[in-house]
Structure formats: C-alpha cells, structure tokens
Amino acid sequence: MSSLNLRSPLSLLLLAAGAIFYLANGFTEMAGSDMWWHIAAGRELIQTRTLWMVDDWSFTAFGEDWLNHEWLSDIIYYAWVSLLGVESLVYWKWLVVVATFLCLQLVLVRQTGDHLAALVCSAVAVSIAAPFIDVRPHLYTLLGFSVLLSLTLGRRARALSLGLLFLVWVNLHGGFFFGLMAAAILVFPWRDFNLPRLRGAVMVGLVCLLAASLNPSGLETFLYPLKYAFDETSPFRQLGEWQPPSVPGGITSPLFFYFMWTPLFGLAYLFPAVRKSAGLPVEGILLTALTLAMALTSRRFIPLFGMSLAIMLAPLLALCFSRLQLQRVGLALGVGALAFAAYRLSPYPLSAGPAFHYLTAEYSYPVDMVNYMEANDIEGNVYALYNWGGYIHWRTDGGLKVFIDGRADTIYDAETYHHYISVLESGPNWIDLVEDTEADFILWPHLRNRGQTKLQELLATGRWQPVYRDSVSWLLARNAVPLPVERKVSPATPWRDLSVAQIAHWSGQQETAVNYAEKVREQIPWHQRACNLLVEAHRKRGDEARAGEVSRECRAQFPSPMLL
C-alpha cells in the first residue's frame, strides 16, 4: 500500500480512526494521586519564582531540599488548572495521548508506506499502554519517545532538533534517560557505517547530553533515574509500578503477556527474502529488546515496549498486507476501522465532570474531611494515607503537614517509608510508631487498610479523640491537641450530603441514606459513591427494581466497572 499518501481518502479515514481509538484508550480509571501534588508544586513554583524547592508540606522532611526534576510539568499543570479548572486535566491527558500515538502512526506510515499497517501497530501499542495512561508527567515520556522517533527514524538526525527535544524533556520527566538510550540506538549508522557518519552520530549524542544537562539539578537529575531503576535495595521499589509484571497486584497490562512473545516474529528477518521485501528494522529490533528487558523488570515500562514493538512489527505487517493485496478493499477497511473506533469510544462521555471523577478516582479522596478541617481552622501534623498526601498539599498548601506522600525518594528516606509500611500493614506496635512521631492527627480510610480496626484500636488506648468522619475517612486527634470548642459543620456541598448519607446507611437508616444520596445525584449525577450507596440502600429496603434503575442511570453517565 506504498502508493497511499496523507491526502488520500483512505489515509485520512485511517488517521481519523486512529485519533478516535487513541482517545478511547484515554479512559483508563486510575487513582491519580500524584496529580494533586504536581498541581500544588506548580503553584508553589509560580508563587516563589524559584526552581530550587525545599519541603514545606511534610513534618518528616520539612526544610530539606527536594529534587523536583519534573518542575516544568508542574508549572504546565498549574497553569492549565488556573485557566481551565482542575477537571479540565482530562482534556490535557487526552490531548497528550492522541498526539503521542498519532505521531507514532505517522512515523510508521513513513517507515512502511502502509497506512493500514501503521494504524494496526499503533492501535496495538496504545492498547498495551492503556492501563498506565494516567494524569501524570510520565505521559510526556511517551510523547517524547514518539517525537524522537519522528526526528530520527528513516531520516538524518539533526543535532539542533534533538537538542531542543532533550532540553524540554529533561525538565518534564525523568524518562528522558530512556530517551537518551533510545537516541543512541536511533542515530547510530547501522545501515551505512563509516567513520564520518559515526563521528556525526557521536556529535549528535553529545549535543543531546549537553541539552539534558541544562536542568536545575544538573548531574543529580541524571543519577536519579539510574538509582531508582537499578537500586534493588530501595524500599520505594516496592511500589506497585516498579514491580515486575509477574508479581501479583498493582497495575498491569493483560495484553502485555500476549504481546511479550511477539518479538519472536523478529526471527523472520533472518530470512533474506523477508529482509529484502520488508526491510530490516534494526532500530525496532534493538528498541524492542531493550524495552522488553525494562518492562520485565518494572511494569511501568510496558508502554515503551508497546511503542517499540510497533516499530519492529510494522514492516512485517505491511509485507503481509501487500501479499494479501488489501488495497483492493482499502476504503472498506478504512470505513470499518473508523466505525470500530467510534464504537469503542461511544460509551464514554467527553465532558470533563464525569470523566475527571472516574479517571482520577476523585470519589476516593477525603473531600468533605478537608472541607471540615478548613472550616474549623484545624491545622497541624497529620499521619495520613500515602495516596492522600498530594491531595492534602493541593487543598491546604502546607496548612496540614503529612508524614509521607507520593514524592517518594525525591524527598523521603527509606526509614520514613518503612515506618509508613509498618503502620499501613498494622505491624507490631504500630500505634507506638504513630505516637512516637510528631503527628497531631491520624486520617485514615473507613473501608481500606483495616480502617475500622485501626479506629477501634486507637480509641481503645484512651489517648485519642474522634474529630470527624466523612464518607471515605475518619479523623482522630491526640487528647492533648487543642480543638475548637464550638466546631462548625463542613460547608454545604454534595460531599457533606454524601457523608450524612453514608453514615445513615451504616447506621441502618436507609430512608435518610436514600434522601441525602439523591441530593448528591441532583448536583453530581455521576457520583460513584452516591450511585453505589443508593443501589445498596434500595436493596436493603427490598426495592430491587429501583436499585437496578439507579445502576443503569449511573452507568449511562460513565460505564465504570467500579459501579454496582
């Protein structure tokens, strides 16, 4: 299908199909806990007008230097939120995802001349990557990789263009280090090796290194990815995304376990006829081998494997399509691809409200709790869930200081992390561990991480007093911590109504639970917890018909597997 061009009806159909399909894969539901502290960091960077940050959000690392190597991402986040609102971050996510894989698709078109093969391989790549597509700076590494491929694969690498790419990339995300390794593979003169071309490749590489060194932390920014990737003793390697995909738990990609074997198709290039007809994608084979090794070590690299695999397989697939003479039915295939992509996208809303609610798991954060604490001017040190730390930063801007948060080893040491894990898992003397810290409060979920058991055990000591509970969390304070004599209720919001509904439900007052949950849905029809609470409350009342009706109404707002 090498006769196709970007202006032909078929090529336009396939590009449109690709864009829609990539957008559909941007609806991955993930608890984007890091997103919150990235926005907060952007706010602080703009307020302080300095790129060198110290910690003022925690009571364990307060005043220490913070290696914020993603500072440019943070500024972009905060600027976006300031202009368009926090919920609009889903649009940022979709924009980056579509741009990344459209760029990859165009690279494959240039590589093979076959628009259909390019679409299929890019679609496979985004499908493998989809479970990891979150509102986080790591998306910039996927975009950076696509741009790198566009600047190098099948064309002469230009030092200026690559230098500008790495100048931006190094300040967006630590994945720039992978970009440097990929660039070394892509600029090396594999097909026409001679000394002048080798010198040219070396010069391009040196320019990339020089550009990447232009960051606020200098050499430390280079060392950090290496330390994180190869230090097996680091406790932060226990985080799910850094675990091998073979380890149960954490995010994974089911398709990865099928496609991890497809590099074996690269053996087809051992046959001269295949090499001659399809062309030997040396770069694709080497990148696939590199990223497969990385992915088998840490699941977070699976998206890079999917993109590299596309580079290796596209020429083979194009050869197969050529032998099948699919150009005869090309237009029909293009229409079919567009229809399938539209079908794949059709269940999802393109409005920011419900998309943000589910794609960031907004419903899992203690929104009403923080509202209550702000209403009563409650400040101090709080021992809170790791994933809630960033949200607390964003909402209180240091008014509540946490024990730990998602900034991991860019600011916290191993001892702090081990301490948290012991408390999280209710290890021996976990109460003593909390009490030995400077925490004034403990903020914990109701239904996760032995929440109710922890609550009862702390209250049983007689050294802690209950302060408040909302739909997802409870708050205790040390007895010695001064609290307002007359406490205000939290502001009248759907989140407060949800707290009333949830507590009524747990108390067996199903009518009250239904009334308040319905009030929530009048304002936020897609609210996950309100939907599930209503379904449960109606079932408790014996009204299965209404429970089913609510379930269908909520799924029409967003087809989430988290809905009952």
JOVENVEN-V308693 format. One record per residue. RES is the residue in three letters. D_CENTER is the distance of its C-alpha to the mean C-alpha in Angstrom with 2 decimals. Layout:
RES;D_CENTER
RES;D_CENTER
//
This chain:
MET;36.27
SER;36.61
SER;38.70
LEU;35.77
ASN;34.62
LEU;32.02
ARG;34.63
SER;35.75
PRO;35.02
LEU;33.33
SER;30.97
LEU;30.02
LEU;29.53
LEU;27.24
LEU;25.16
ALA;24.89
ALA;24.05
GLY;21.28
ALA;19.78
ILE;19.98
PHE;18.63
TYR;15.53
LEU;15.06
ALA;15.58
ASN;12.76
GLY;10.38
PHE;11.20
THR;8.93
GLU;9.31
MET;6.88
ALA;8.09
GLY;5.85
SER;8.69
ASP;8.10
MET;8.15
TRP;11.74
TRP;13.15
HIS;11.99
ILE;14.00
ALA;16.71
ALA;16.97
GLY;17.46
ARG;20.13
GLU;21.84
LEU;21.90
ILE;23.61
GLN;25.89
THR;27.03
ARG;27.12
THR;26.40
LEU;23.77
TRP;24.91
MET;23.37
VAL;24.73
ASP;23.32
ASP;24.70
TRP;22.13
SER;23.12
PHE;26.55
THR;25.98
ALA;25.17
PHE;26.74
GLY;28.22
GLU;26.73
ASP;25.25
TRP;21.47
LEU;20.02
ASN;17.53
HIS;16.95
GLU;14.25
TRP;16.83
LEU;16.94
SER;13.30
ASP;14.23
ILE;17.40
ILE;15.95
TYR;13.65
TYR;16.77
ALA;19.08
TRP;17.14
VAL;17.10
SER;20.74
LEU;21.85
LEU;20.08
GLY;18.84
VAL;15.61
GLU;15.22
SER;15.44
LEU;11.93
VAL;11.27
TYR;13.91
TRP;12.28
LYS;9.24
TRP;12.02
LEU;14.18
VAL;12.09
VAL;11.43
VAL;15.13
ALA;16.37
THR;14.78
PHE;16.29
LEU;19.41
CYS;20.06
LEU;19.77
GLN;22.09
LEU;24.57
VAL;24.60
LEU;25.53
VAL;28.15
ARG;29.68
GLN;29.60
THR;31.25
GLY;32.84
ASP;31.63
HIS;29.35
LEU;29.03
ALA;28.05
ALA;25.47
LEU;23.94
VAL;24.03
CYS;22.43
SER;19.61
ALA;19.08
VAL;18.98
ALA;16.44
VAL;13.94
SER;14.82
ILE;14.14
ALA;10.69
ALA;9.80
PRO;8.59
PHE;5.69
ILE;4.99
ASP;2.44
VAL;4.74
ARG;4.64
PRO;7.73
HIS;7.01
LEU;7.50
TYR;10.86
THR;11.79
LEU;11.68
LEU;13.70
GLY;15.84
PHE;16.67
SER;17.82
VAL;19.87
LEU;21.30
LEU;22.41
SER;23.94
LEU;25.88
THR;27.21
LEU;27.46
GLY;30.94
ARG;31.94
ARG;33.24
ALA;30.71
ARG;31.50
ALA;31.05
LEU;30.60
SER;27.73
LEU;25.87
GLY;26.69
LEU;25.22
LEU;21.99
PHE;21.63
LEU;22.84
VAL;19.89
TRP;17.30
VAL;18.39
ASN;17.82
LEU;14.34
HIS;12.61
GLY;14.22
GLY;13.65
PHE;16.88
PHE;18.77
PHE;17.85
GLY;18.88
LEU;22.21
MET;22.81
ALA;22.09
ALA;24.36
ALA;27.10
ILE;27.10
LEU;27.03
VAL;29.79
PHE;32.14
PRO;35.23
TRP;35.10
ARG;37.44
ASP;39.89
PHE;40.10
ASN;42.58
LEU;42.94
PRO;42.40
ARG;39.14
LEU;38.01
ARG;38.91
GLY;36.97
ALA;33.83
VAL;34.29
MET;34.73
VAL;31.53
GLY;29.70
LEU;31.36
VAL;30.37
CYS;26.67
LEU;27.08
LEU;28.99
ALA;26.46
ALA;23.61
SER;25.93
LEU;26.00
ASN;23.50
PRO;24.37
SER;24.19
GLY;25.92
LEU;26.29
GLU;24.11
THR;21.03
PHE;22.24
LEU;22.96
TYR;19.71
PRO;17.67
LEU;20.81
LYS;21.21
TYR;17.75
ALA;17.96
PHE;21.62
ASP;22.64
GLU;22.92
THR;24.58
SER;21.73
PRO;20.82
PHE;17.21
ARG;17.13
GLN;17.42
LEU;13.80
GLY;12.51
GLU;10.13
TRP;13.26
GLN;15.61
PRO;17.31
PRO;16.49
SER;20.04
VAL;19.43
PRO;19.16
GLY;16.34
GLY;12.62
ILE;10.24
THR;12.35
SER;13.45
PRO;17.00
LEU;17.92
PHE;17.39
PHE;20.37
TYR;22.49
PHE;21.65
MET;21.78
TRP;25.51
THR;25.81
PRO;26.29
LEU;29.71
PHE;30.53
GLY;30.68
LEU;34.00
ALA;35.38
TYR;35.56
LEU;38.29
PHE;40.61
PRO;42.29
ALA;42.42
VAL;38.65
ARG;38.14
LYS;40.66
SER;39.43
ALA;35.66
GLY;35.50
LEU;34.07
PRO;30.44
VAL;30.74
GLU;27.55
GLY;25.60
ILE;27.21
LEU;26.52
LEU;22.87
THR;22.38
ALA;24.24
LEU;22.28
THR;18.77
LEU;20.10
ALA;21.41
MET;18.15
ALA;16.25
LEU;19.09
THR;18.71
SER;14.98
ARG;12.73
ARG;9.82
PHE;12.34
ILE;12.87
PRO;11.50
LEU;14.02
PHE;16.61
GLY;16.33
MET;16.95
SER;19.74
LEU;21.28
ALA;21.69
ILE;23.74
MET;25.95
LEU;26.58
ALA;27.09
PRO;30.65
LEU;31.65
LEU;30.47
ALA;32.21
LEU;35.34
CYS;35.25
PHE;34.90
SER;37.78
ARG;39.94
LEU;39.26
GLN;40.21
LEU;37.42
GLN;38.37
ARG;41.06
VAL;38.61
GLY;35.91
LEU;36.00
ALA;35.82
LEU;32.77
GLY;31.12
VAL;31.94
GLY;30.73
ALA;27.36
LEU;26.99
ALA;28.09
PHE;25.67
ALA;22.69
ALA;24.02
TYR;24.49
ARG;20.95
LEU;19.75
SER;22.66
PRO;21.48
TYR;18.64
PRO;19.40
LEU;18.69
SER;19.48
ALA;16.97
GLY;18.20
PRO;17.53
ALA;14.35
PHE;12.80
HIS;14.49
TYR;13.00
LEU;9.51
THR;8.87
ALA;11.63
GLU;13.77
TYR;16.70
SER;15.83
TYR;16.49
PRO;20.11
VAL;20.74
ASP;24.45
MET;24.89
VAL;23.82
ASN;26.00
TYR;28.85
MET;28.56
GLU;28.58
ALA;31.54
ASN;33.46
ASP;32.55
ILE;31.30
GLU;29.89
GLY;29.72
ASN;27.82
VAL;25.62
TYR;24.46
ALA;21.29
LEU;18.45
TYR;15.94
ASN;13.00
TRP;15.40
GLY;16.34
GLY;14.00
TYR;15.11
ILE;18.65
HIS;18.46
TRP;17.49
ARG;20.24
THR;22.99
ASP;22.60
GLY;24.15
GLY;26.56
LEU;25.05
LYS;24.31
VAL;22.17
PHE;22.83
ILE;19.35
ASP;15.76
GLY;12.36
ARG;14.04
ALA;15.38
ASP;18.09
THR;17.89
ILE;20.19
TYR;21.03
ASP;23.44
ALA;23.67
GLU;26.26
THR;24.07
TYR;21.36
HIS;24.16
HIS;25.70
TYR;22.66
ILE;22.32
SER;26.05
VAL;25.77
LEU;22.76
GLU;24.76
SER;28.01
GLY;29.65
PRO;33.29
ASN;34.20
TRP;30.74
ILE;32.55
ASP;34.45
LEU;31.29
VAL;29.97
GLU;33.45
ASP;33.92
THR;31.10
GLU;31.64
ALA;29.59
ASP;31.46
PHE;29.23
ILE;27.00
LEU;24.32
TRP;23.13
PRO;21.98
HIS;24.82
LEU;23.78
ARG;21.38
ASN;22.26
ARG;26.00
GLY;25.78
GLN;29.25
THR;30.87
LYS;29.62
LEU;30.93
GLN;34.33
GLU;34.66
LEU;34.03
LEU;36.46
ALA;38.99
THR;39.34
GLY;40.82
ARG;39.00
TRP;36.20
GLN;36.52
PRO;34.35
VAL;33.10
TYR;30.96
ARG;28.79
ASP;26.56
SER;24.92
VAL;22.22
SER;23.69
TRP;26.95
LEU;28.18
LEU;31.08
ALA;32.97
ARG;35.46
ASN;38.98
ALA;39.84
VAL;37.10
PRO;38.81
LEU;37.49
PRO;38.82
VAL;42.03
GLU;41.31
ARG;37.69
LYS;36.38
VAL;34.39
SER;30.90
PRO;30.89
ALA;31.55
THR;28.20
PRO;26.81
TRP;24.89
ARG;28.30
ASP;29.82
LEU;27.14
SER;28.05
VAL;31.70
ALA;31.01
GLN;29.07
ILE;31.77
ALA;34.47
HIS;32.94
TRP;32.90
SER;36.48
GLY;37.67
GLN;38.27
GLN;36.76
GLU;38.54
THR;37.11
ALA;33.62
VAL;33.99
ASN;35.43
TYR;32.72
ALA;29.84
GLU;31.50
LYS;31.61
VAL;27.85
ARG;27.50
GLU;30.06
GLN;27.67
ILE;24.25
PRO;25.19
TRP;21.75
HIS;21.18
GLN;19.93
ARG;21.92
ALA;24.96
CYS;24.96
ASN;24.84
LEU;27.33
LEU;29.69
VAL;29.62
GLU;30.44
ALA;33.07
HIS;34.80
ARG;34.97
LYS;36.49
ARG;39.02
GLY;39.79
ASP;38.66
GLU;36.69
ALA;37.33
ARG;35.61
ALA;32.71
GLY;32.21
GLU;32.60
VAL;29.91
SER;27.51
ARG;28.26
GLU;27.95
CYS;24.48
ARG;23.26
ALA;24.74
GLN;22.46
PHE;19.27
PRO;19.60
SER;17.37
PRO;18.23
MET;17.92
LEU;21.08
LEU;24.49
//
